[in-house]
Amino acid sequence: MTEAKTSLKRTLVGKVVSDKRAKTITVMVERRVKHPIYDKIVIKSSKYHAHDENGDYKMGDTVEITESRPLSKTKNWVATRLVQKAGLV
């Protein structure tokens, strides 16, 4: 009996905010949480450095990143797929 192995790696979707470094993009992931006291929905954001081997992703693109082994001091995510291309500004 062979079953499909489900990945235990976390995946996040966010927007590329920087693509200046070689083979690295900075992705900002936003999440909506309810404030514990005021019961208002607030947006929390986190930035992650993700590996982009070929330089495929540009600023403004929405990408999916997957957790991986540490690739450098700050980089332990890999950009896996393009969700939406950046629109013209």
RODO-2510 file (C-alpha; in nm, 4 decimals, decimal comma):
residues 89
     n   res          X          Y          Z
     1     m     0,0000     0,0000     0,0000
     2     t     0,1674     0,3224    -0,1156
     3     e     0,0324     0,6553    -0,0014
     4     a     0,1243     1,0030    -0,1160
     5     k     0,3639     1,1587     0,1329
     6     t     0,2336     1,4898     0,2645
     7     s     0,4926     1,7604     0,3139
     8     l     0,5593     1,8734     0,6696
     9     k     0,7194     2,1968     0,5463
    10     r     0,5298     2,5190     0,6049
    11     t     0,4243     2,7295     0,3059
    12     l     0,3356     3,0979     0,3097
    13     v     0,2101     3,3405     0,0444
    14     g     0,3352     3,6980     0,0378
    15     k     0,4486     3,9918    -0,1719
    16     v     0,8069     4,0488    -0,2883
    17     v     0,9258     4,3779    -0,1367
    18     s     1,2924     4,3553    -0,2420
    19     d     1,4849     4,1732    -0,5140
    20     k     1,8133     4,3642    -0,4931
    21     r     2,0327     4,0830    -0,3566
    22     a     2,1712     3,8071    -0,5771
    23     k     1,9597     3,4873    -0,5589
    24     t     1,7560     3,6275    -0,2673
    25     i     1,4175     3,7979    -0,2418
    26     t     1,2513     3,9545     0,0605
    27     v     0,8878     3,8497     0,0986
    28     m     0,6395     4,0274     0,3266
    29     v     0,3648     3,8004     0,4587
    30     e     0,0594     3,9697     0,6087
    31     r    -0,1907     3,8041     0,8413
    32     r    -0,5092     3,9340     1,0012
    33     v    -0,5528     3,8802     1,3752
    34     k    -0,8088     4,0009     1,6242
    35     h    -0,6713     4,2310     1,8940
    36     p    -0,7129     4,0560     2,2313
    37     i    -0,8499     4,3614     2,4158
    38     y    -1,0119     4,5834     2,1530
    39     d    -1,1570     4,3042     1,9322
    40     k    -1,0474     4,4933     1,6220
    41     i    -0,8928     4,3095     1,3265
    42     v    -0,5336     4,4276     1,2832
    43     i    -0,2834     4,3359     1,0124
    44     k     0,0464     4,1897     1,1331
    45     s     0,3305     4,1485     0,8857
    46     s     0,6549     3,9524     0,8807
    47     k     0,9444     3,9647     0,6341
    48     y     1,1243     3,6516     0,5204
    49     h     1,4367     3,6124     0,3072
    50     a     1,3763     3,3471     0,0403
    51     h     1,6106     3,1773    -0,2054
    52     d     1,5467     3,2620    -0,5736
    53     e     1,8055     3,0669    -0,7740
    54     n     1,7330     3,2075    -1,1211
    55     g     1,6094     3,5559    -1,0289
    56     d     1,2606     3,4800    -1,1636
    57     y     1,0643     3,6909    -0,9143
    58     k     1,0531     4,0696    -0,9228
    59     m     0,9328     4,3391    -0,6848
    60     g     0,5534     4,3423    -0,6452
    61     d     0,5029     3,9765    -0,7418
    62     t     0,2971     3,7565    -0,5111
    63     v     0,4865     3,4326    -0,4455
    64     e     0,4607     3,1157    -0,2389
    65     i     0,7583     3,0316    -0,0163
    66     t     0,8390     2,6977     0,1476
    67     e     1,0453     2,6299     0,4572
    68     s     1,3840     2,4643     0,3950
    69     r     1,7174     2,3985     0,5592
    70     p     1,9204     2,7097     0,6516
    71     l     2,0822     2,8475     0,3353
    72     s     2,2558     3,1429     0,5045
    73     k     2,2464     3,3360     0,8317
    74     t     1,8986     3,4788     0,7657
    75     k     1,7684     3,2691     0,4757
    76     n     1,5775     2,9445     0,5372
    77     w     1,2886     2,9718     0,2893
    78     v     1,2757     2,8923    -0,0833
    79     a     1,0470     3,0629    -0,3362
    80     t     0,8480     2,7789    -0,4946
    81     r     0,5914     2,9328    -0,7305
    82     l     0,4524     3,2553    -0,8700
    83     v     0,0970     3,3203    -0,7512
    84     q     0,0402     3,6543    -0,9268
    85     k     0,2609     3,8735    -1,1442
    86     a     0,3071     4,2383    -1,0420
    87     g     0,0724     4,4791    -1,2176
    88     l     0,1935     4,7837    -1,4092
    89     v     0,2313     5,0899    -1,1922
***
